[in-house]
Amino acid sequence: MIKSSPSSQHIKIRRANERGHALHGWLDSFHTFSFADYYDPQHMGFRSLRVINEDRVEAGKGFGEHSHKDMEILSYVVEGALKHKDSMGHESVINTGDIQKITAGTGIVHSEFNASHTKRVHFLQIWIVPKEKGLNPSYQQFTLPSQDTTHPLLLIASSMGGKNIIQFYQDVDLYRGTLKKGQKISHIFPPKRGGWMQMIQGSLELEGHSLKAGDGAAIEQQSQISLKALERCEFLLFDLY
């Protein structure tokens, strides 16, 4: 059994099976935070992070046209391909390992469908509350480098943006983590910042806590965290003000 350390008292685990769940036949969706018909006043988000939905959409199915406003919306495809179309004129396919961000700002309309007629698509949809309302809508999409455990923590989004780095209109740094079994890394949080970790695949140890696919962790009052892969794993780490 993994024993907790004093520092782990500032880490709260959100287990995969504790999340909200919606099963609509064509859509199997887990909600880390309150969303749609799932409401939990204890889980309304974390700092500026408002939504993490883990969605699996059946072949050929998807979300018809719907609107968004004043939100940063990130899609991260874990497996399969997602077809996107929006009112800004963008039409694309988001493939495995791709990330896409929409700044909804003053308002956009878009649709998302499984691009395959034979296989399910598995993706995360993430919403972040922007620093200000009424931004001009915008769109970004990148293909991430192949998962490389020699560079296990890759910055994929930030307030500054950059080459193959999504730009958020919020003070958030987002990292993709990929570790091989037994690999250890650490991450330093600047003062007054916190973190949210969302497991995608595999398992790891975070400051005495064992996390597996679908689990999340809120990290507060920690200047540094240490991670050790219990098996090959993939996760997202949000570093937020």
SETIZA-544598 format. One record per residue (C-alpha): residue number from 0; x, y, z. Coordinates in nm, 3 decimals. Layout:
BEGIN
{site NUM {X Y Z}};
...
***
This chain:
BEGIN
{site 0 {0.000 0.000 0.000}};
{site 1 {0.122 0.352 -0.083}};
{site 2 {0.143 0.565 0.231}};
{site 3 {0.055 0.932 0.225}};
{site 4 {0.314 1.197 0.301}};
{site 5 {0.250 1.528 0.481}};
{site 6 {0.258 1.713 0.149}};
{site 7 {-0.018 1.489 0.013}};
{site 8 {-0.264 1.655 0.254}};
{site 9 {-0.287 1.939 0.000}};
{site 10 {-0.382 1.699 -0.280}};
{site 11 {-0.745 1.596 -0.328}};
{site 12 {-0.818 1.300 -0.554}};
{site 13 {-1.117 1.287 -0.788}};
{site 14 {-1.160 0.918 -0.873}};
{site 15 {-1.278 0.817 -1.218}};
{site 16 {-1.582 0.635 -1.080}};
{site 17 {-1.687 0.940 -0.876}};
{site 18 {-1.739 1.157 -1.185}};
{site 19 {-2.074 1.241 -1.333}};
{site 20 {-2.180 1.001 -1.608}};
{site 21 {-2.412 1.044 -1.905}};
{site 22 {-2.489 0.755 -2.141}};
{site 23 {-2.690 0.854 -2.449}};
{site 24 {-2.636 0.548 -2.667}};
{site 25 {-2.419 0.728 -2.922}};
{site 26 {-2.229 0.915 -2.648}};
{site 27 {-2.061 0.784 -2.333}};
{site 28 {-1.947 1.087 -2.131}};
{site 29 {-1.781 1.131 -1.792}};
{site 30 {-1.784 1.474 -1.626}};
{site 31 {-1.506 1.565 -1.383}};
{site 32 {-1.695 1.884 -1.292}};
{site 33 {-2.063 1.982 -1.298}};
{site 34 {-2.193 1.986 -1.654}};
{site 35 {-2.534 1.981 -1.824}};
{site 36 {-2.771 1.764 -1.614}};
{site 37 {-2.493 1.663 -1.373}};
{site 38 {-2.468 1.906 -1.081}};
{site 39 {-2.239 1.871 -0.780}};
{site 40 {-2.176 2.191 -0.580}};
{site 41 {-1.851 2.037 -0.448}};
{site 42 {-1.716 2.000 -0.802}};
{site 43 {-1.786 2.315 -1.000}};
{site 44 {-1.436 2.345 -1.143}};
{site 45 {-1.084 2.424 -1.024}};
{site 46 {-0.962 2.784 -1.039}};
{site 47 {-1.017 2.888 -1.405}};
{site 48 {-1.060 2.526 -1.517}};
{site 49 {-1.435 2.476 -1.559}};
{site 50 {-1.496 2.154 -1.757}};
{site 51 {-1.316 1.825 -1.824}};
{site 52 {-1.539 1.586 -2.013}};
{site 53 {-1.409 1.249 -2.126}};
{site 54 {-1.622 1.156 -2.428}};
{site 55 {-1.651 0.844 -2.641}};
{site 56 {-1.865 0.892 -2.950}};
{site 57 {-1.990 0.605 -3.165}};
{site 58 {-1.897 0.579 -3.533}};
{site 59 {-2.062 0.838 -3.754}};
{site 60 {-2.233 1.011 -3.462}};
{site 61 {-2.168 1.342 -3.290}};
{site 62 {-2.277 1.682 -3.166}};
{site 63 {-2.485 1.885 -3.411}};
{site 64 {-2.456 2.262 -3.442}};
{site 65 {-2.455 2.435 -3.103}};
{site 66 {-2.328 2.767 -2.971}};
{site 67 {-2.067 2.877 -2.718}};
{site 68 {-1.973 3.215 -2.576}};
{site 69 {-1.693 3.355 -2.354}};
{site 70 {-1.506 3.028 -2.305}};
{site 71 {-1.173 2.872 -2.407}};
{site 72 {-1.261 2.526 -2.546}};
{site 73 {-0.985 2.268 -2.595}};
{site 74 {-1.029 1.929 -2.763}};
{site 75 {-0.763 1.660 -2.711}};
{site 76 {-0.811 1.344 -2.918}};
{site 77 {-0.690 1.030 -2.739}};
{site 78 {-0.795 0.778 -3.003}};
{site 79 {-0.974 0.808 -3.334}};
{site 80 {-1.062 1.123 -3.528}};
{site 81 {-1.306 1.408 -3.470}};
{site 82 {-1.455 1.614 -3.754}};
{site 83 {-1.504 1.982 -3.673}};
{site 84 {-1.693 2.262 -3.848}};
{site 85 {-1.763 2.613 -3.717}};
{site 86 {-1.918 2.948 -3.801}};
{site 87 {-1.571 3.104 -3.846}};
{site 88 {-1.530 2.897 -4.163}};
{site 89 {-1.302 2.629 -4.023}};
{site 90 {-1.356 2.266 -4.124}};
{site 91 {-1.100 2.010 -4.014}};
{site 92 {-1.035 1.663 -3.876}};
{site 93 {-0.867 1.639 -3.535}};
{site 94 {-0.668 1.315 -3.531}};
{site 95 {-0.515 1.110 -3.250}};
{site 96 {-0.259 1.324 -3.070}};
{site 97 {-0.397 1.651 -3.208}};
{site 98 {-0.515 1.945 -3.001}};
{site 99 {-0.759 2.213 -3.107}};
{site 100 {-0.867 2.530 -2.926}};
{site 101 {-1.154 2.764 -2.991}};
{site 102 {-1.181 3.101 -2.823}};
{site 103 {-1.559 3.136 -2.827}};
{site 104 {-1.549 3.503 -2.723}};
{site 105 {-1.848 3.698 -2.852}};
{site 106 {-1.999 3.376 -2.983}};
{site 107 {-1.945 3.085 -3.223}};
{site 108 {-2.151 2.796 -3.358}};
{site 109 {-1.984 2.463 -3.426}};
{site 110 {-2.042 2.090 -3.470}};
{site 111 {-1.829 1.787 -3.380}};
{site 112 {-1.874 1.441 -3.530}};
{site 113 {-1.683 1.115 -3.525}};
{site 114 {-1.492 1.121 -3.854}};
{site 115 {-1.501 0.741 -3.877}};
{site 116 {-1.797 0.527 -3.978}};
{site 117 {-1.647 0.214 -3.819}};
{site 118 {-1.463 0.312 -3.496}};
{site 119 {-1.541 0.514 -3.184}};
{site 120 {-1.356 0.838 -3.113}};
{site 121 {-1.224 0.902 -2.761}};
{site 122 {-1.142 1.260 -2.668}};
{site 123 {-1.128 1.511 -2.384}};
{site 124 {-1.315 1.838 -2.404}};
{site 125 {-1.179 2.103 -2.168}};
{site 126 {-1.324 2.446 -2.090}};
{site 127 {-1.126 2.729 -1.934}};
{site 128 {-1.282 3.059 -1.827}};
{site 129 {-1.095 3.343 -2.006}};
{site 130 {-0.962 3.650 -1.828}};
{site 131 {-1.214 3.874 -2.001}};
{site 132 {-1.542 3.853 -2.188}};
{site 133 {-1.616 3.968 -2.540}};
{site 134 {-1.295 3.846 -2.706}};
{site 135 {-1.283 3.804 -3.081}};
{site 136 {-1.348 3.438 -3.168}};
{site 137 {-1.040 3.250 -3.288}};
{site 138 {-0.918 2.900 -3.373}};
{site 139 {-0.595 2.700 -3.337}};
{site 140 {-0.508 2.338 -3.414}};
{site 141 {-0.173 2.157 -3.383}};
{site 142 {-0.037 1.807 -3.421}};
{site 143 {0.170 1.727 -3.112}};
{site 144 {0.509 1.557 -3.134}};
{site 145 {0.501 1.181 -3.093}};
{site 146 {0.497 1.071 -2.731}};
{site 147 {0.859 1.073 -2.621}};
{site 148 {0.949 0.955 -2.271}};
{site 149 {1.290 1.124 -2.300}};
{site 150 {1.098 1.455 -2.286}};
{site 151 {0.818 1.347 -2.052}};
{site 152 {0.654 1.684 -1.973}};
{site 153 {0.570 1.882 -2.285}};
{site 154 {0.418 2.232 -2.272}};
{site 155 {0.125 2.227 -2.517}};
{site 156 {-0.068 2.542 -2.416}};
{site 157 {0.003 2.866 -2.228}};
{site 158 {-0.097 3.232 -2.208}};
{site 159 {0.201 3.317 -2.432}};
{site 160 {0.148 3.049 -2.697}};
{site 161 {0.432 2.978 -2.940}};
{site 162 {0.537 2.724 -3.202}};
{site 163 {0.300 2.426 -3.169}};
{site 164 {0.176 2.572 -2.838}};
{site 165 {-0.189 2.670 -2.804}};
{site 166 {-0.249 3.021 -2.666}};
{site 167 {-0.500 3.054 -2.383}};
{site 168 {-0.650 3.392 -2.293}};
{site 169 {-0.595 3.295 -1.930}};
{site 170 {-0.293 3.236 -1.703}};
{site 171 {-0.276 2.859 -1.756}};
{site 172 {0.015 2.638 -1.855}};
{site 173 {-0.091 2.297 -1.983}};
{site 174 {0.151 2.006 -2.010}};
{site 175 {0.114 1.664 -2.169}};
{site 176 {0.294 1.402 -1.964}};
{site 177 {0.414 1.069 -2.101}};
{site 178 {0.618 0.840 -1.876}};
{site 179 {0.750 0.488 -1.914}};
{site 180 {0.723 0.241 -1.626}};
{site 181 {0.945 0.341 -1.332}};
{site 182 {1.026 0.685 -1.474}};
{site 183 {1.031 0.973 -1.223}};
{site 184 {0.985 1.345 -1.281}};
{site 185 {0.899 1.653 -1.074}};
{site 186 {0.720 1.981 -1.141}};
{site 187 {0.767 2.313 -0.959}};
{site 188 {0.471 2.546 -0.898}};
{site 189 {0.546 2.919 -0.866}};
{site 190 {0.395 3.094 -0.561}};
{site 191 {0.014 3.123 -0.543}};
{site 192 {-0.037 2.873 -0.825}};
{site 193 {-0.212 2.538 -0.813}};
{site 194 {-0.242 2.235 -1.032}};
{site 195 {-0.490 1.987 -1.170}};
{site 196 {-0.375 1.651 -1.301}};
{site 197 {-0.598 1.444 -1.528}};
{site 198 {-0.497 1.087 -1.604}};
{site 199 {-0.560 0.960 -1.957}};
{site 200 {-0.392 0.619 -1.972}};
{site 201 {-0.183 0.398 -1.744}};
{site 202 {-0.107 0.472 -1.378}};
{site 203 {0.137 0.669 -1.165}};
{site 204 {0.215 0.774 -0.809}};
{site 205 {0.165 1.139 -0.714}};
{site 206 {0.302 1.229 -0.370}};
{site 207 {0.184 0.902 -0.215}};
{site 208 {-0.139 0.875 -0.417}};
{site 209 {-0.189 0.611 -0.684}};
{site 210 {-0.371 0.747 -0.990}};
{site 211 {-0.505 0.556 -1.289}};
{site 212 {-0.691 0.636 -1.611}};
{site 213 {-0.980 0.878 -1.554}};
{site 214 {-0.861 0.991 -1.210}};
{site 215 {-0.797 1.358 -1.140}};
{site 216 {-0.614 1.544 -0.863}};
{site 217 {-0.644 1.900 -0.730}};
{site 218 {-0.307 2.029 -0.608}};
{site 219 {-0.288 2.328 -0.374}};
{site 220 {-0.016 2.483 -0.153}};
{site 221 {0.254 2.270 -0.313}};
{site 222 {0.579 2.425 -0.431}};
{site 223 {0.674 2.100 -0.603}};
{site 224 {0.527 1.760 -0.686}};
{site 225 {0.701 1.432 -0.764}};
{site 226 {0.562 1.172 -1.003}};
{site 227 {0.659 0.809 -1.063}};
{site 228 {0.504 0.595 -1.336}};
{site 229 {0.366 0.264 -1.209}};
{site 230 {0.324 0.166 -1.575}};
{site 231 {0.351 0.351 -1.903}};
{site 232 {0.113 0.643 -1.871}};
{site 233 {-0.023 0.960 -2.027}};
{site 234 {-0.175 1.257 -1.842}};
{site 235 {-0.247 1.628 -1.859}};
{site 236 {-0.109 1.868 -1.597}};
{site 237 {-0.266 2.214 -1.561}};
{site 238 {-0.057 2.480 -1.381}};
{site 239 {-0.301 2.762 -1.296}};
{site 240 {-0.298 3.096 -1.117}};
***
